[in-house]
Amino acid sequence: MKINICGIPHEVIECEDSFVATAIHFGEIDYKKCVIKIASDMSKEQKEETLCHEILHGILVHLGYDEQSQDEQFVQALGNAINQTFMIRR
């Protein structure tokens, strides 16, 4: 799947073997390669929440809010609020 973050196309990839999710790490964004990786072994709701979280990291970085993008608690709280408001569906 492709999404645009601030006008820049990003590839979203669900990963099994090449990506290991931990209790606090379900996805990641590579700003240089414009790739978002999401752990494939989660529920649809968890994947949507994780995608929203990673998109928010991308938005903050592209807008120059690097410090805020590193604040995982802030990103998680705002990402959850946005996801619950819009219920992102693929």
N, C-alpha and C positions, 0 to 999 in steps of 0.2 A: 504494500500500500504506500502511496505517496501523499504527503501533506505539505502544505506551505507554512513556514514559520516566518513571519515578517517578509513575505514575498519570496523566500528562498525555499526551493523544493527539498524535502527530506524524505529519505526512504525509511519506512518502518518495517523492521524485520523481527519476526518471532524466532527465538533461538532455543534449541534444545541442548546440543552438545557443546557448542562454543560459548555459551553464556551460562554462568552459574548464579542462580538467584540465592540470596541469603535472607535471613529474617528481616534485614533492613535494606536489601538491594534487589529490586525486582526489574530494573531497567537501567539504561544509560543512554546518554546522547553524546555523539562524537561531533563536535561543532565543526571541525575541519572537513570531515568526510560527509557531513550532513546526513548522518545515519542515526536512527533511534533503534536500539535493541530492547526487546521486551521478552521476558521469560515466557516460554510457551506452556509451561506446566501450571498455569493459574486459571482461575475461573474467568469467564467473560467480563464480569464486573471488576475483578482485580486488574485485568489487562487494560480496561478502559480507564481506571483510576491511575494506573501506572503511566499510560500514554499521556494523559492530561498532565501529570506531574512532569514528565520529560519535556513535553511541549512548553510548559511554563518555564523550565530551565532555559530552553532555547529562546523564548521571547525575551526573558530578562537579559540574557547575554547579548542578543542582537540589539537591544535597546540601550546597552551600555551599563546595565545594573549588575555588574560582575559580583560585587560584594553580596547583594541580595540573592543572587543565583546560587551562592555557596551556602546559604542558610537553609539547610534541609527542613527544619521545623517550619519556617516561613513558607517554603515552596510546597511542602506537604499540606499545610493548612489551607493555603490559597488554592492549590490544585484540587483538593477535595471539595472545597466550596464551589469552584467553577464546575467540576464534574457533576456534582449533585444538582446544580442549577440547570445545566444544559443536558445532562444525561447523554454524553457523547455516544453515538452509535456508529458502527462501521457498516 
